[in-house]
Amino acid sequence: MLYFLLRVLLTAASRIYFRRIAVQNKQLLPDKGPVIVVSNHPNTFMDPVITASLMKQNIYFLAKSSFFKPGWQAWLFHRLFMIPVYRREDVGGNVKAQNDATFAKCYEFLSGGGTLMVFPEGNSFMQRRLRPIKTGTARIGLGAEAQHGFNLGVRIVPVGINYEEGSRFRSEVFVKVGEPIVLKSFQEAYEQDAFKAAQTLTDLLKERMEELVIHTETDEEDALAAQVEAVYQKTLVDELDLAPTEPEEKFLVTKGIVQSIQYFEARQPERVHQLRTELNDYLQHLKSIGLQPEALKATPKTSRVAWGTVQTLVYLVLGLPVYLFGLVHNYLPYILPAKIARALTKDIEFHAPMMMSIGIFTFPLFYALVGWGGHHWWGLSGWELVAYLVALPLTGFFVLHYWHRIQVARRHWIFFTLFYKRSVVLQHLLAQRQKLMADLEGARGEFMASFSENGPKIGPV
């Protein structure tokens, strides 16, 4: 019962916290076991919440034993269908005996047709890469099959979770589900050499999972990919006739960017170094005057800017009372989770799940208190009170939209101030951008030409 209630609550909270959770190949997630779902692990507790919300059945999770502290915490995690995994760095010696019991419980669970979720990287870091994965998943799946003569029907389903910006409220998530791996096909290999079969399965799992996530080799490579995305992604989307708002197609573009960076790093590292330097200079220049890269992608017509300015001013003036109402009633429950999360830990991987979990309590409690105050002090009751309470979350979302329009208007003002008063600065920025775009286009042409027709179709850098 506790699992069901928390699942419903956290699923609803995740749909509020993230603006969109897009899923590709959701039909590959089976609604019954025996199944082992494996996923990358960039965002701690948020990862199992997102994945579990996509599946109908109850799921057991493997979690590190350090979470199962004596007392209420161990009691809670056991009732949330979590199974402890013992790591030497957490518990010291006698790890094998403890994990033998864990494996036995997993075998029993899979034998009963259960669904198990494993994060084979073993730890969580907010990085766009798949870290080395452990053989535990393969050993559990193959061990369960071996107990039943490889007639149990265990499948391993790889899942890739890709966050636009995992710790930011109202960002996007793209989940890509891979083809299931049927463990029956490993019977002969397992019977010949169980250790080697587990390693072969682990290598296959790593290969499948890397296809489902943005996989950069280093932080420097990831930073460069993000810079190229900021400057060049819109051009690629337009040229390839992709939908600019679809996470699946953004994922495809970013995959191509990373592939091309890795291609040139291996062959022309000095060219990549030069590009990194030019991008840093250009983006720092933009940041110093308060502009985003998209501000220089196209110079709009004066008539369009004038009409857009009038529309924005009307929107900001008419929407100001609603904005102020929403700000007053939502600022405290909105800002408290972020403040508390940052005070409790500096690890960014924990910020999003903490903010979401704390927000589950701060918003209802604050709304209840405000509703009580409206009834007690202002005499609101009946439908008036209901309308007042409904307006609280609605105006909260309006505040986010209104603030976004303010930021857009501010960037437009900066751009046109440059256009009319500081043309030298603007011309320098445009020249920087023009050179960058020429370099990126040239690199893309070389990258595309280096592959056959069956090779990658997107190679932007």
N, C-alpha and C positions, 0 to 999 in steps of 0.2 A: 504493500500500500504506500509506504514511504517513497519507494522508488518511483511508483506511478505518479504520485503527486509532484515530486521534484522534477520528474521528466517533463510533465505538462508545463510546470512553472518555468523551468529553464528553457524549454523550447520556445515558449511565448516571449521570454526575456531576450533570447538571442535574435528573434525576429524583429524586436524593437531596437536592440543595440546595433545590429547591422542593417544598413539600408537595403541590401539585397544579398541573398544567398543563392547563387546560381549553381545548378548541378547538371553536369553532362553525364549521360549514360546511367541515370538513376535506375533504369530497369535491370541493370546488372547486379544490383543489390538484392540478394534473395530474401524472401520473407520467412524462411525457416532454415534450420541447420541440418547437419553439422557444418558450420561455417566459421572461419577465422577471418575477421576483417583487420587488415593492417593499414596503418596510415603514418604519414610523416607527423612530426610533433613540434610545431613552432610556437604554439600558444597555450601551453599547459592545459588547464581544465576546459578551455573553450573548445579544444579539438574533439574530445569525446562527446561534448554536448551537441556540437554541430552534426557529427556523424550519427549519433544515436537518434537524433531528431528525424533522420532520413529513413529510418527503418521501423517496421511495425512491431517486431518482436522485442522481448527483453534481451538485454545484452550484458554479459559479464565482461569486466575490464581487468586486465593485468595492470597493477600499479606498484610502484616501488614501496618496499616494506616500511620505509621511514614515515610514510603517511599514517601507518597503523599504530599510532602511539596508544599506550594503555589508557583505558577509560572511555569516555564518550566518543573520542575520535575513532578508535578501532571499532566500536559498536556501530557508528554511523557508516563507515566505509564498508563494513561487511554487509550491511543492509542495503547499500547502494550497489550490490552485486560486484564488488571489487575483490580481486584475489591478489594477495601480496607476493611480490617477487623480491628475492633477497639478493642484494648486491654486496660484494665483499667490502666496498668502501662504506656501506651503510651499517653492516652488522659484524664485520670481521670474519673470524673463522667459522667452520661448520656450515658454510653456505650450501654445500652439496646436499646435505641431509635435509635442510629446510626446503630447498627447491625441489627435491624429489617429491615431497608432499604436495607442493604447488603443482608440479607436473601431473601427479596422480589425480588431483582434483580437476585439472583441465581435461584429462583423458575421460574421466567420468562424465563431465559436463558435455563434452562433444559426443560421447557415446549415447547420451540421451537426446541428441538432436539439437543441442544448444548453439548459441552464437556467441563467439568470444571476440573481443577486440584487443589488439596488441599494438603498441607503439615500439617497433623493433629498434629504433635508434637508442632507446634506453634513457634519454634525457630530452629536455626541451629548451631550445634556443630560438629566438626570433631572427631566423636567417632564411634567406631564399636558397636553400640547398638541402640535399639529403645527406645526412651524416652517416658514417659507417653503421651498418645494421648488424645486429647480433643474430646468432643461429637459433635462438630460443624458439622463435615462431615455427621454423622448419622442424625442429626436434619435437615440439608438441604435436604438430599436425601429423608427422610421420609416425610418431610413437602411438598416437591414438589409432591410426590406420593399422599399424602392425598388430595391435591387440585384437583386431577383428579381421585379420587376414586380408587387409586392403579391400574390404567390402563395405566399409562404413560410409564412404561417399563424402569425405571431408573436402571442402574447397577453400582456397585462400583467395580472398578478394582484396586487391590493392586499391587504396584510395589516396588521392593527392589533395591536400587542402592548401589553397593559395589565397593569402590575405592581401588585399590592396594595401592596407595599413592596419595591422591587427589590433593595435592599442587605441585606435581612434574611433570614437563614437560615430555611427552612421556611415561607416566605410563599407566596402563590398567584400564578399568572399566568393571564390570560384572553386567548386569541388568537382574533381574529375575522377570517375570510377573506371577502373581497368577491368579487363577480361579476367574471369576467375581462373585460378590454377587448380586443376583437378589432381589430387595427390595419388590417385590410382595409377597414374602414368609413371610414378617413381617406385613402384613395387619392385621391379627387377633390380634397379640400382640400389635400393635399400637392403634387399636381401644379400647382395654381394658385398656391400660396404656401407653400413648405416651412417658412419661419420662423413664419408665422402658424399653420400646422397644428401645429407642435411646441408653440407656446404654448397653443393650444386644448386639445391633449391633456394638457398639464401642468395646466391649470385643471381639467379633468375628473378627473384623477388626484388632485388636491388635494381636490376635493369628495368623491370616493369614500373617500379615506383618512380624512377628518375624520369620516365616518360610523362608522368602525371603531375609533376611539380616544376617550378622554375628552379633550375639547378645551376648555381654559380659555384665556382671552385674556391674563390676567396672573397673577403669583404671588399677588396679593391675592385675586383671584377664586378661584384654586385653594384657597387657605387657607380661605376662607369656605365653599366647597363641602365641604371635608374636615370642617369644624366642624358643618355641617348634617348631613352623613352620620353623624357620631358621635352626635348628639342625636336625629335624626329617622328615620334609615334603618330601624331596627327597626319603627317604627310604620307606615311605608309598606309594608314587606314584609308585615306582618300584614294591613293593610287591603286590599292588592291580591292577597292570597292567593298570594304568591310563595314559592319555596323559599329560606329564609334562608341556606343554605350553598352555593347555586349561583352561581358567579362570573358566569355569563351574566346572571342576574337582578339581581345587585349592580351590574353594569355598566349595565343598563337604568335602575335607580333613580338611579345617579350621573349618567347622561346627562340625566335629567329634572331633577335638582337644578341642574346647570349651565345648562340651558336656561332654567329659571325665574329664576335669578340674573341672567342676561344680559337677560332680559325686563324685570325690575324695575330693573336698572341703567340701562336706556335710558329708562324712563318715570318711575320714582320713586327716584332715587339716594339721597335723604335717608332713605327707608325701609330701603334696604339698609345704609346707614351705621349706622342705629339698631340693626338686627338684628346687625350685626357687633360693635357695642359690647356688646350684651347677651350674645351668645354668648361673647365674650372674657371678660367678667366671670364668667359662670357656669362656664365650663371652667377658668378660673384658680382659682376658689373650690374646685372639685372637686379640682384638682391639689394645692392647698395642704394638703388633708387626706388625700391619697392614694387618692382614689376615681376610678373610671372612669365615664363617662356612663351605661353600662348598669346601674350599681348602683342608680339611682333609678327605673328604668323600671317596676318593680313591687315592692311590699312582700310578700314571701312569708309564708305562715302560720307561726306559731310551731312547730307540730308538724312541719311540713315542714323547717324550719330545724334543729330539734333532731335529727331523723333524718339529715339531710344532714350535720350536724356530726359525728355518730357515725360515719357512713360515711367521711367524710374523715379523721377521726382514725385509724380502723382502717387505711385505705389508707396513710396516712403512716407509721404505726408499722411495719406489716408490710413496706412497700416500702422502708424506710430502708436495710437492708443492701444491697439491689439498687441503690438510688440511690448509695450510697457506693462500691460496686464500680464502677458505671458512671462515676461522676465521676472517680475516681482513674485509670481506664484511658482516659478520653476527653477530659479537660479540656485537656491539653497540645496534642494534635493539633487540637482544636477551636479553642482560643484563639489559637494561633500564626498561622493564616492571617489572622485579623482584625487582629492586631497588625502583621503584616508589610504587609498591604494599606494600613492607615492610615499606616504609617511611610513607605511608598513614594509615596503620593499623597494629596492632600486632596480630589481630585475624586471625589465620591460615585459617579459613573457607572462608575468603574473598580473599586470595592470588591467588588461581587458576582463579576464574572469573575475577579478576582485571588484572592479567597477560595476560590472553587470550584477554580481551577487549582492553587493551593498545596495545598488539602485533598486533591487527588488523590494527592499525594505524602506529605503528613504522616501521614495515617491508615494507609495500608499500611505505611509505614516504621516507624511507632510500634508497630503491631500485630505486625509481624515481630520487632521488638526485644523486645517484651513476651513473645511466644511463645518466642523463644530463651531469655529469662530464665526462663520457666516450665519449659522443658525442662532447662536447665542447673542451676538452683538448686533447683527443687522436684521434679525427676524426672518431670515430665509427659511422656507419650508416647502414641502410638496415639490411640484414641478420646477419652481424657481431654484430650489436647492439642487435638484437633479441637473438642471441646465448649467448651473454654476460649476458643479463638479465635473461635468462632461467637458466644459470649456477649458478646464485646467490642462489636461494633456494635449488637447487640440491646439491651444495657443502656445504650448511648449514647442511643438513641432513648427509652428509658424515663426517662432523666435529664431530657430535655426535657419529657416529659409530667408527671413528678413535680414539676418546678419550676413548671409551669403550675398544678398543683393547689395548691401552696403559695401562689402569688400570688392565686388565687381565694379561698382560705381567709382570707388576710390582708385582702382587700377586704371580705369578709363580716364579719369581726371589726370592722373600722373602722366599717362601716355600723351594726352593732347596738350598738356602743359609743356612736355618735351617737344611736341610737334611744332608748337607755335613760338616757344620762347627759348628753347635750348636745342636748336636744330643740329648743332655740332655733335652733341652727345648722342642724339638719336641716329644721326648718320653713321657714327662710329659703331653703335650697336647693330644697326642694319648691315653694315659691312662685315662685322664679326659673324653675324648669323648667315649671311650669304656665303661666306667662305666655309663655314661649318657644313652648311647644307650641300655645297659642292663636294666637299671631302666625303661626306656620308653617302652621297649618291654614287660617287666614284667607287668607294669601297663596296657598296652594295652590288654594283655591276660586276666587279671582279669576283665577289663571293658567289654570286649566282652563276657566273660563267664557269666556276670551278667544279660545279656539280652536273651530273647528267640529268636528264629529264625526270628521272625517278628520285632525285635528291630533294633536299629541302626547298620549299617553295617561297619561303620568306627569309631573306638574308639582308637585313637593313644596314649592317655596318661593314 
